[in-house]
């Protein structure tokens, strides 16, 4: 068995792993990155964030050409879409990103080793490849960043034809005529948006009382109304009790959790969007001494260290928001700590959340409900997008900006947005919260006009009772 040494081994080349590898190498560590997929980038780039948003952009362009352009005085006669070309563009975006990751790693001096990596005792990573002898990498520091996969529904086996995961739906050769989506988190809502935009009949089912249940309740209500306006059938508080494939359709028996009544829905396809599970099975983490819970998540300290000496865990396998930017932020902490540098742990309360449906949803910090549950006396500020000149110019008038702040002292605890470009605008709020901004200080910042950013300014003023346009 071939053995060789380095300073740092990273397992997994997603937005956590490749960032950790590049950062470790730039800090002077001889770094080897182990990846089982043919392409670099992980779930986010290959099967998640990037390709999904590429399809959403095509959906927005199609909607603009089909019915929106005339609002701006532009006629687009007999607009059509070509699903094969839409999928080709999606793949081109992914391919460009994967190549870019390779260039990044090469420039940082990271060696990429193809194969499936697993821990094999202290400081040992075994890399296995079909038909080849295993290779052993010896390193005092190991960062595990193996990501997540779509969660299963007990008793239901995705077949890739009618019963689908998000991986299947991304590459589907034609738009489903009808689709039942189980799960109204970010993944379920975005795919419901895509299919509905291209003419599919969509039923969105959520077991909890509201869509996007992790967002502020006001945002959830706003998005539910937006989905209904787009002819999406939204069923919250419903649980699937039976799923069966019957020829060319899928039938789902749904139980209303409030009334106990059951009903049956049928569609050409079913999407399972009930969450994601960590990919930790068979990695040897528990055997190495790491604490892994019954769901497969790995416990870490503030510096991403596991209980196994020299072993770090980052990204979707940890007990943190399963978001690409969470993984990348954790990567900087883990690699910096592994290199002996002084690093600042991440404040998980300040991780932004984004959903790229129409209108977009974005948030950072505490929701109103979370703030109250933690014992804060809160004051709220709110401003509607419809009152902004830029929203009128864009003809995107739905949504609002909401600010949650402490009643005493005015420290801003959270910012929540629904509306055009909310996923870009939230960065300003994340920056201010990171510096501990309060209402009085933050409201003195002058925002340009006409912009969507004025919505945030006006919401801050509204919380202070000084809004001129409320």
C-alpha positions in Angstrom: 0.0 0.0 0.0 1.5 3.3 -1.1 2.0 5.8 1.7 3.1 9.4 1.6 3.1 12.5 3.9 1.7 16.0 3.7 0.6 18.7 6.2 -3.1 18.8 5.5 -5.6 16.5 3.9 -9.0 17.8 2.9 -11.8 15.2 2.0 -14.4 16.7 -0.3 -14.1 19.5 -3.0 -17.3 21.4 -2.4 -17.5 25.1 -1.3 -16.1 24.0 2.1 -13.4 21.6 1.0 -11.9 23.5 -1.9 -11.8 26.8 0.1 -10.2 25.0 3.0 -7.6 23.4 0.7 -6.7 26.6 -1.0 -6.6 28.6 2.2 -4.4 26.0 3.9 -2.0 25.9 1.0 -1.7 29.7 0.9 -0.9 29.6 4.6 2.1 27.3 3.8 0.7 23.8 4.4 1.5 21.1 1.9 -2.1 20.3 1.1 -3.8 17.3 -0.7 -7.5 17.5 -1.6 -9.3 14.2 -2.0 -12.5 14.1 -4.2 -14.6 11.2 -5.4 -16.5 13.1 -8.2 -15.0 13.5 -11.7 -15.6 17.3 -11.4 -14.7 19.7 -8.6 -17.2 21.9 -6.8 -19.3 19.6 -4.8 -23.1 19.6 -4.5 -23.5 23.4 -4.6 -21.8 23.8 -7.9 -22.6 20.5 -9.6 -26.1 19.6 -8.3 -27.4 22.5 -6.1 -27.0 26.2 -5.8 -25.5 27.1 -9.2 -27.5 24.9 -11.6 -30.8 25.7 -9.8 -30.2 29.4 -10.0 -29.3 29.1 -13.7 -32.7 27.5 -14.3 -34.4 30.2 -12.2 -32.7 32.9 -14.3 -34.1 31.2 -17.5 -37.5 31.1 -15.9 -37.4 34.8 -15.1 -36.3 35.6 -18.7 -39.1 33.5 -20.1 -41.7 35.1 -17.9 -40.4 38.6 -19.0 -40.6 37.7 -22.7 -43.9 35.9 -22.4 -46.0 38.5 -20.5 -43.8 41.1 -18.9 -41.9 42.9 -21.7 -45.0 44.8 -22.9 -45.1 46.6 -19.5 -41.9 48.3 -20.6 -43.1 49.1 -24.1 -41.3 46.1 -25.7 -43.2 43.6 -27.8 -42.0 40.0 -28.0 -44.2 38.3 -30.5 -44.8 34.5 -30.2 -42.2 34.0 -27.4 -41.2 30.3 -27.0 -38.7 28.5 -24.9 -36.4 25.6 -25.7 -35.9 23.4 -22.7 -32.9 21.6 -24.3 -31.1 24.9 -24.7 -32.0 25.9 -21.2 -30.5 22.7 -19.9 -27.4 23.2 -22.1 -26.9 26.7 -20.6 -27.3 25.3 -17.1 -24.6 22.7 -17.9 -22.3 25.4 -19.4 -22.5 27.5 -16.2 -21.7 24.4 -14.1 -18.8 23.4 -16.4 -17.3 26.9 -16.2 -17.5 26.9 -12.4 -15.9 23.4 -12.1 -13.0 24.5 -14.3 -12.6 27.6 -12.3 -12.3 25.6 -9.1 -9.5 23.6 -10.7 -7.6 26.7 -11.7 -8.0 28.1 -8.2 -6.6 25.0 -6.6 -3.8 24.7 -9.1 -2.8 28.3 -8.5 -2.8 27.8 -4.7 -0.5 24.8 -5.1 -3.1 22.2 -3.9 -2.6 18.6 -5.1 -5.9 17.0 -6.1 -6.2 13.2 -5.6 -9.2 11.4 -7.1 -10.9 8.7 -5.1 -13.0 8.1 -2.0 -11.3 9.1 1.2 -11.8 7.8 4.7 -10.1 8.1 8.0 -8.0 5.1 9.1 -6.7 6.0 12.5 -4.8 9.1 13.7 -3.4 11.1 10.9 -4.2 8.5 8.2 -6.5 8.9 5.2 -7.1 6.0 2.9 -8.0 6.8 -0.7 -9.8 4.1 -2.6 -10.3 3.9 -6.3 -12.1 1.1 -8.2 -9.6 -1.4 -9.7 -6.6 0.3 -8.1 -4.6 -0.4 -4.9 -5.5 2.1 -2.0 -3.3 5.0 -1.3 -2.6 6.3 2.2 -2.0 9.9 3.0 -0.3 10.7 6.3 -1.1 14.2 7.7 -1.3 15.7 11.2 -4.3 17.7 10.2 -7.4 16.5 8.3 -10.5 18.5 7.3 -13.6 16.5 6.5 -16.0 18.3 4.1 -18.1 15.6 2.5 -21.3 17.6 2.3 -24.9 16.2 2.2 -27.3 14.3 0.0 -31.1 14.5 -0.4 -33.0 13.0 2.5 -35.2 10.0 1.9 -38.8 9.5 2.9 -39.3 6.2 4.8 -40.7 3.6 2.5 -40.3 5.7 -0.7 -37.5 4.9 -3.2 -36.8 7.6 -5.8 -36.7 6.0 -9.2 -35.4 9.0 -11.2 -38.3 8.8 -13.6 -41.5 9.8 -11.7 -40.4 9.9 -8.1 -37.5 12.4 -8.0 -34.9 14.0 -5.9 -33.5 17.5 -6.7 -30.6 15.8 -8.5 -33.0 14.1 -10.8 -35.2 17.1 -11.5 -32.2 19.3 -12.4 -31.4 17.2 -15.4 -35.0 16.2 -16.4 -35.3 16.1 -20.3 -38.7 17.9 -20.3 -40.7 20.1 -18.0 -43.0 17.9 -15.9 -46.7 18.5 -16.9 -47.6 18.4 -13.2 -45.5 18.1 -10.1 -46.2 17.4 -6.4 -43.4 18.9 -4.2 -43.0 17.4 -0.7 -41.3 20.0 1.4 -41.6 23.8 1.2 -38.1 24.8 2.3 -35.8 26.7 0.0 -35.2 23.7 -2.4 -38.9 22.9 -2.7 -40.0 26.5 -3.2 -37.4 27.1 -5.9 -38.2 24.0 -7.9 -41.9 24.7 -7.6 -41.2 28.2 -9.0 -39.2 26.8 -11.9 -41.7 24.2 -13.0 -44.7 26.6 -12.6 -42.9 29.3 -14.6 -42.5 26.9 -17.6 -46.2 25.8 -17.4 -46.3 22.8 -15.1 -49.1 22.4 -12.6 -47.6 22.4 -9.1 -48.8 21.3 -5.7 -46.5 22.4 -2.9 -46.9 20.4 0.3 -45.4 21.3 3.7 -45.9 19.4 7.0 -45.3 22.5 9.1 -47.8 25.3 9.3 -46.1 27.6 6.7 -43.8 27.6 3.7 -40.1 28.5 4.3 -40.7 27.6 8.0 -37.2 28.8 9.0 -37.8 32.3 7.8 -39.6 35.1 9.7 -43.4 34.4 9.7 -44.2 37.6 7.9 -41.9 36.5 5.0 -43.5 33.1 4.9 -47.0 34.6 4.6 -45.8 37.0 1.8 -44.2 34.2 -0.2 -47.2 31.9 0.2 -49.4 34.6 -1.3 -46.9 35.1 -4.1 -46.9 31.3 -4.8 -50.7 31.3 -4.9 -50.8 34.3 -7.3 -48.6 32.1 -9.6 -51.3 29.4 -9.5 -49.3 27.1 -7.3 -51.5 25.0 -5.0 -50.0 25.4 -1.5 -50.9 22.9 1.2 -49.3 23.6 4.6 -50.0 21.5 7.6 -50.3 18.4 5.5 -48.3 15.2 5.7 -47.9 12.5 3.0 -49.1 9.2 4.5 -48.9 7.1 1.3 -47.0 7.5 -1.9 -47.4 5.2 -4.9 -46.5 5.2 -8.5 -49.4 4.2 -10.8 -48.3 4.0 -14.4 -47.4 7.4 -15.7 -48.4 9.2 -12.6 -47.7 9.4 -8.9 -50.5 9.4 -6.3 -50.0 10.9 -2.8 -52.4 10.5 0.1 -52.2 13.6 2.3 -53.4 14.0 5.9 -54.5 17.4 7.1 -52.7 17.6 10.5 -55.3 20.1 11.9 -58.5 18.2 10.9 -57.2 14.7 10.4 -58.9 14.5 7.0 -57.2 12.8 4.1 -57.2 13.6 0.4 -55.4 12.3 -2.6 -53.4 14.3 -5.2 -52.0 13.0 -8.4 -49.3 14.3 -10.7 -46.9 13.2 -13.5 -44.0 13.6 -11.1 -43.2 13.9 -7.4 -40.2 15.8 -6.0 -38.9 14.8 -2.5 -37.6 18.0 -1.0 -37.7 17.1 2.7 -34.2 18.2 3.6 -30.7 16.9 3.3 -28.7 14.3 5.3 -25.0 14.5 6.1 -22.7 12.2 4.1 -20.6 10.7 6.9 -21.4 7.0 6.7 -18.3 4.9 6.2 -15.8 7.8 6.7 -14.4 6.3 9.9 -15.2 9.5 11.9 -16.6 7.8 15.0 -13.8 5.1 15.0 -11.3 8.0 15.0 -12.9 9.5 18.1 -15.2 12.1 16.6 -18.7 12.5 18.1 -21.3 11.7 15.4 -25.0 11.8 16.4 -27.7 9.3 15.2 -28.5 11.4 12.2 -24.9 11.5 11.1 -24.0 15.1 12.0 -20.5 15.7 13.5 -20.0 17.7 16.7 -17.3 20.4 16.6 -16.0 23.1 18.7 -15.9 26.8 17.7 -12.8 26.2 15.6 -14.4 23.3 13.7 -12.3 20.7 15.6 -13.9 17.3 16.3 -13.2 15.2 19.3 -10.7 13.2 17.2 -7.2 14.8 17.5 -6.2 16.8 14.4 -9.6 16.2 12.7 -11.8 19.1 11.7 -15.4 18.9 10.2 -17.0 21.7 8.1 -20.1 22.3 6.0 -23.3 20.2 5.8 -22.0 17.5 8.0 -21.9 19.8 11.0 -24.7 21.2 13.2 -24.8 24.5 11.3 -27.0 25.9 8.6 -26.6 23.8 5.5 -25.5 26.6 3.2 -22.6 26.9 0.8 -21.4 30.2 2.4 -21.5 28.6 5.9 -19.2 25.8 4.7 -16.8 28.4 3.1 -16.7 30.5 6.3 -16.1 27.4 8.4 -13.3 26.4 5.9 -11.4 29.6 6.7 -11.6 29.0 10.4 -10.6 25.3 10.2 -7.7 25.8 7.8 -6.4 28.8 9.6 -6.6 27.0 13.0 -4.9 23.9 11.4 -2.1 26.2 10.2 -1.6 27.6 13.7 -3.0 31.0 12.9 -5.3 33.1 15.1 -8.9 32.8 13.8 -12.3 34.1 14.9 -15.1 31.6 15.3 -18.3 32.1 13.3 -21.4 33.5 14.8 -24.1 31.3 13.4 -26.8 33.9 14.2 -25.2 36.1 11.5 -25.3 33.5 8.6 -27.5 35.0 5.9 -30.2 32.9 4.4 -31.5 33.2 0.8 -34.3 31.7 -1.3 -34.2 32.6 -5.0 -37.9 32.3 -5.9 -39.9 35.2 -7.3 -40.0 37.4 -5.3 -36.7 36.6 -3.5 -36.4 36.0 0.2 -33.4 36.9 2.3 -32.7 37.2 6.0 -29.9 37.6 8.5 -30.0 37.5 12.3 -33.0 36.6 14.5 -36.6 36.4 13.4 -39.2 38.3 15.5 -40.2 34.9 17.0 -36.6 33.9 17.9 -35.9 37.3 19.4 -38.9 37.1 21.7 -38.1 33.5 22.6 -34.6 34.6 23.7 -36.1 37.2 26.1 -35.7 40.3 24.0 -38.2 43.2 24.1 -38.4 44.1 20.5 -39.4 47.0 18.3 -40.1 46.5 14.6 -39.7 48.5 11.5 -41.2 47.7 8.1 -41.3 49.3 4.7 -43.2 48.0 1.6 -41.4 47.5 -1.7 -44.4 49.0 -3.5 -43.5 52.5 -2.0 -40.0 52.5 -3.7 -39.5 54.3 -7.0 -37.0 51.6 -8.1 -39.5 48.8 -7.5 -42.0 50.7 -9.7 -39.3 51.1 -12.4 -38.7 47.3 -12.2 -42.4 46.5 -12.1 -41.7 44.3 -9.0 -43.9 45.7 -6.3 -44.5 42.8 -3.9 -42.5 42.4 -0.7 -41.1 44.4 2.1 -38.1 45.0 4.4 -38.5 44.2 8.1 -36.1 45.1 10.9 -36.2 43.5 14.3 -34.4 45.5 17.0 -34.1 45.6 20.8 -36.6 48.0 22.4 -34.0 49.2 24.8 -30.8 50.5 23.1 -32.0 49.8 19.6 -29.5 47.1 18.7 -30.6 45.5 15.5 -31.2 41.8 15.9 -32.4 40.8 12.5 -33.3 42.0 9.0 -35.8 40.1 6.7 -36.6 40.9 3.1 -39.0 39.8 0.4 -38.7 41.4 -3.0 -36.5 42.0 -6.1 -32.8 41.4 -5.5 -33.3 40.7 -1.8 -30.6 38.0 -2.0 -28.1 40.7 -3.0 -29.4 43.4 -0.7 -29.1 41.3 2.4 -25.3 41.6 2.3 -25.5 45.2 3.5 -27.6 44.1 6.5 -25.2 41.2 7.3 -22.3 43.6 7.3 -24.0 46.0 9.6 -25.1 43.3 12.0 -21.5 41.9 12.0 -20.4 45.2 13.3 -23.1 45.3 15.9 -25.1 48.2 14.4 -27.9 49.9 16.3 -30.9 51.7 14.9 -29.7 55.3 15.5 -26.3 54.8 14.1 -27.4 52.7 11.1 -30.3 55.0 10.2 -27.9 57.9 9.6 -26.3 56.1 6.7 -27.4 57.8 3.5 -28.7 55.4 0.8 -28.8 56.3 -2.9 -32.0 57.2 -4.7 -33.7 55.5 -6.6 -32.6 52.1 -5.4 -34.1 49.1 -3.7 -31.6 49.7 -0.8 -33.8 52.6 0.3 -36.3 50.0 1.6 -33.8 49.0 4.3 -33.1 52.6 5.2 -36.9 53.3 5.5 -37.4 50.2 7.6 -34.8 51.4 10.0 -36.4 54.8 10.2 -39.8 53.2 10.7 -38.4 51.3 13.8 -37.3 54.6 15.1 -40.5 56.3 14.3 -38.8 58.8 11.9 -39.8 57.4 8.5 -40.7 60.2 6.1 -42.3 57.9 3.5 -44.1 55.3 5.6 
